[in-house]
């Protein structure tokens, strides 16, 4: 926990457009994970490892702290959590049967929510369509949390007397206010997309970005 709270600069930053675009997918991603809580199709510790992998790539201090606490409550060890939150994420604690999902989660985060089609197809082939959608949803929801949590982490760190070296109070406050204002709009947008049967993802080809219904 001390390592998490000692961040002094951004690992990644996101534009408001990127934040809005990711938040649009949040309602149906949340619904998919709630359904998984009931069906237990994908183990909750597996879901948590996927989310820790996304958080490690993005470097959201407040998300790392919160999800580390939840992972501890679910029975994950300090060593395993630290491994997933360290550079590269997972290491010796990645189970062979979960490796492709963890790699996809890292790729998803690195692409800012625009994974390559071949990467998604790989997890569909490995786990089947239903499990792949849950893996994708866990990654989507964690990315949204990171995008919103990163400026909040910087602001909290500033209040504690440790401002990020590459941040400013104006940036932190303006971003947080903008997030609060457009989050409800993005959620409604996502619900409307679902009503019309539009895809809840953006899968990209090597050259152009195209939406593919899952």
C-alpha positions as CSV (number, residue, x, y, z in Angstrom):
1,X,0.0,0.0,0.0
2,X,2.9,2.4,0.7
3,X,4.2,1.8,-2.8
4,X,0.8,2.6,-4.3
5,X,0.4,5.9,-2.4
6,X,4.0,7.0,-3.2
7,X,3.3,7.8,-6.9
8,X,4.6,11.2,-7.8
9,X,3.8,11.5,-11.5
10,X,1.3,10.2,-14.1
11,X,2.0,6.9,-15.7
12,X,-0.7,7.6,-18.3
13,X,-3.1,10.5,-19.0
14,X,-6.3,10.4,-21.0
15,X,-8.3,13.1,-22.9
16,X,-11.9,13.9,-22.0
17,X,-12.9,12.4,-25.4
18,X,-11.2,9.1,-24.5
19,X,-12.9,9.1,-21.1
20,X,-16.3,9.7,-22.6
21,X,-15.8,7.1,-25.2
22,X,-14.8,4.5,-22.6
23,X,-17.7,5.4,-20.3
24,X,-20.3,4.7,-23.0
25,X,-19.4,1.0,-22.7
26,X,-19.6,0.9,-18.9
27,X,-23.4,0.2,-18.3
28,X,-23.4,-3.0,-20.4
29,X,-20.0,-4.0,-19.1
30,X,-21.3,-3.7,-15.5
31,X,-24.4,-5.7,-16.4
32,X,-22.2,-8.4,-17.8
33,X,-20.1,-8.6,-14.6
34,X,-23.2,-8.6,-12.4
35,X,-24.5,-11.5,-14.4
36,X,-21.2,-13.3,-13.9
37,X,-21.4,-12.7,-10.1
38,X,-24.6,-14.9,-10.3
39,X,-23.5,-17.5,-12.9
40,X,-19.9,-17.8,-11.6
41,X,-18.9,-18.5,-15.3
42,X,-15.6,-16.8,-14.7
43,X,-14.0,-17.0,-11.2
44,X,-14.0,-13.8,-9.2
45,X,-10.3,-14.0,-8.5
46,X,-9.7,-14.4,-12.2
47,X,-11.8,-11.2,-12.9
48,X,-9.8,-9.4,-10.2
49,X,-6.5,-10.5,-11.7
50,X,-7.7,-9.1,-15.1
51,X,-8.5,-5.8,-13.5
52,X,-5.3,-5.6,-11.6
53,X,-3.5,-6.2,-14.9
54,X,-5.3,-3.2,-16.5
55,X,-4.6,-1.0,-13.5
56,X,-0.9,-1.8,-13.6
57,X,-0.7,-0.6,-17.2
58,X,-2.5,2.7,-16.5
59,X,-1.0,3.4,-13.1
60,X,-4.1,4.6,-11.2
61,X,-3.0,4.9,-7.6
62,X,-6.5,5.0,-6.1
63,X,-7.7,2.1,-8.2
64,X,-4.7,0.1,-7.3
65,X,-5.3,0.7,-3.6
66,X,-9.0,-0.1,-3.8
67,X,-8.7,-3.3,-5.9
68,X,-5.7,-4.5,-3.8
69,X,-7.9,-4.3,-0.7
70,X,-10.7,-6.2,-2.5
71,X,-8.3,-8.8,-3.7
72,X,-7.0,-9.3,-0.2
73,X,-10.5,-9.8,1.0
74,X,-11.0,-12.4,-1.8
75,X,-8.0,-14.3,-0.5
76,X,-5.2,-13.3,-2.8
77,X,-1.9,-13.0,-1.1
78,X,0.2,-9.8,-0.8
79,X,2.9,-11.4,-3.0
80,X,0.4,-12.1,-5.8
81,X,-1.2,-8.6,-5.6
82,X,2.2,-6.9,-5.6
83,X,3.3,-9.0,-8.6
84,X,0.2,-7.9,-10.6
85,X,0.7,-4.3,-9.7
86,X,4.4,-4.3,-10.5
87,X,5.9,-3.4,-13.9
88,X,4.9,-6.1,-16.4
89,X,2.2,-7.4,-14.1
90,X,1.7,-10.9,-12.9
91,X,5.0,-12.7,-13.4
92,X,5.2,-16.0,-11.7
93,X,1.6,-15.8,-10.4
94,X,0.0,-15.9,-13.8
95,X,-1.7,-19.3,-14.2
96,X,-1.1,-21.0,-17.6
97,X,-4.9,-21.2,-18.1
98,X,-5.3,-17.5,-17.5
99,X,-2.3,-16.2,-19.4
100,X,-4.0,-15.2,-22.6
101,X,-6.7,-13.3,-20.7
102,X,-4.1,-11.4,-18.7
103,X,-2.1,-10.6,-21.9
104,X,-5.4,-9.4,-23.5
105,X,-6.2,-7.2,-20.5
106,X,-2.7,-5.6,-20.7
107,X,-3.1,-5.1,-24.5
108,X,-6.6,-3.7,-24.0
109,X,-5.2,-1.1,-21.5
110,X,-2.2,-0.2,-23.7
111,X,-4.5,0.4,-26.6
112,X,-6.8,2.6,-24.5
113,X,-9.8,0.4,-25.1
114,X,-9.2,-0.3,-28.8
115,X,-7.8,-3.8,-28.8
116,X,-6.8,-5.5,-32.1
117,X,-9.3,-7.9,-33.6
118,X,-6.8,-10.8,-33.6
119,X,-6.2,-10.3,-29.8
120,X,-9.9,-10.6,-29.0
121,X,-10.3,-13.5,-31.4
122,X,-7.5,-15.2,-29.4
123,X,-9.4,-15.1,-26.2
124,X,-12.6,-16.2,-27.9
125,X,-10.8,-19.2,-29.2
126,X,-9.2,-20.0,-25.8
127,X,-12.2,-19.4,-23.5
128,X,-15.3,-19.3,-25.7
129,X,-17.5,-16.4,-26.6
130,X,-19.3,-16.0,-23.2
131,X,-16.2,-16.0,-21.1
132,X,-14.4,-13.7,-23.6
133,X,-17.2,-11.2,-23.2
134,X,-16.8,-11.2,-19.4
135,X,-13.0,-10.8,-19.8
136,X,-13.6,-7.8,-22.1
137,X,-16.2,-6.3,-19.8
138,X,-13.9,-6.6,-16.8
139,X,-11.2,-4.8,-18.8
140,X,-13.6,-2.1,-20.0
141,X,-15.0,-1.3,-16.6
142,X,-11.5,-1.2,-15.1
143,X,-10.3,1.1,-17.8
144,X,-13.2,3.5,-17.1
145,X,-12.3,3.4,-13.4
146,X,-8.7,4.2,-14.1
147,X,-9.5,7.1,-16.4
148,X,-11.6,8.7,-13.8
149,X,-9.4,7.7,-10.9
150,X,-6.1,9.0,-12.3
151,X,-6.9,12.7,-11.9
152,X,-8.6,12.0,-8.6
153,X,-5.4,10.2,-7.4
154,X,-3.3,13.3,-8.4
155,X,-5.7,15.6,-6.6
156,X,-5.7,13.6,-3.4
157,X,-1.9,13.4,-3.5
158,X,-1.8,17.2,-3.9
159,X,-4.1,17.6,-0.8
160,X,-1.6,15.4,1.1
161,X,1.2,17.7,0.1
162,X,2.7,15.5,-2.6
163,X,1.5,17.0,-5.9
164,X,2.4,15.1,-9.1
165,X,5.4,16.6,-10.8
166,X,3.7,16.6,-14.2
167,X,0.3,17.9,-13.1
168,X,-1.5,21.1,-12.1
169,X,-4.4,22.0,-9.8
170,X,-6.2,23.5,-12.7
171,X,-5.9,20.3,-14.8
172,X,-7.0,18.1,-11.9
173,X,-10.1,20.2,-10.9
174,X,-11.2,20.9,-14.5
175,X,-10.9,17.2,-15.4
176,X,-12.8,16.0,-12.3
177,X,-15.6,18.6,-12.9
178,X,-15.9,17.6,-16.6
179,X,-16.0,13.9,-15.7
180,X,-18.9,14.5,-13.2
181,X,-20.8,16.5,-15.8
182,X,-20.5,14.1,-18.8
183,X,-20.6,10.7,-17.0
184,X,-24.4,10.6,-16.8
185,X,-24.6,11.6,-20.5
186,X,-22.2,8.8,-21.4
187,X,-24.2,6.3,-19.4
188,X,-27.4,7.2,-21.1
189,X,-25.6,7.1,-24.4
190,X,-24.5,3.6,-23.7
191,X,-28.0,2.4,-22.7
192,X,-29.4,3.8,-25.9
193,X,-26.7,2.0,-27.9
194,X,-27.8,-1.2,-26.2
195,X,-31.5,-0.5,-26.9
196,X,-30.6,-0.3,-30.6
197,X,-28.4,-3.4,-30.5
198,X,-25.2,-1.5,-31.3
199,X,-21.9,-3.2,-30.3
200,X,-20.5,-2.6,-26.8
201,X,-16.9,-2.5,-27.9
202,X,-14.5,-1.1,-30.4
203,X,-12.3,-3.8,-31.9
204,X,-9.7,-2.4,-34.3
205,X,-8.0,-3.8,-37.4
206,X,-4.3,-3.2,-38.0
207,X,-5.0,-0.2,-40.2
208,X,-8.4,1.3,-39.5
209,X,-10.6,1.4,-36.4
210,X,-13.9,-0.4,-37.0
211,X,-16.7,-1.5,-34.7
212,X,-17.5,-5.2,-34.6
213,X,-20.6,-6.5,-32.8
214,X,-19.8,-9.2,-30.3
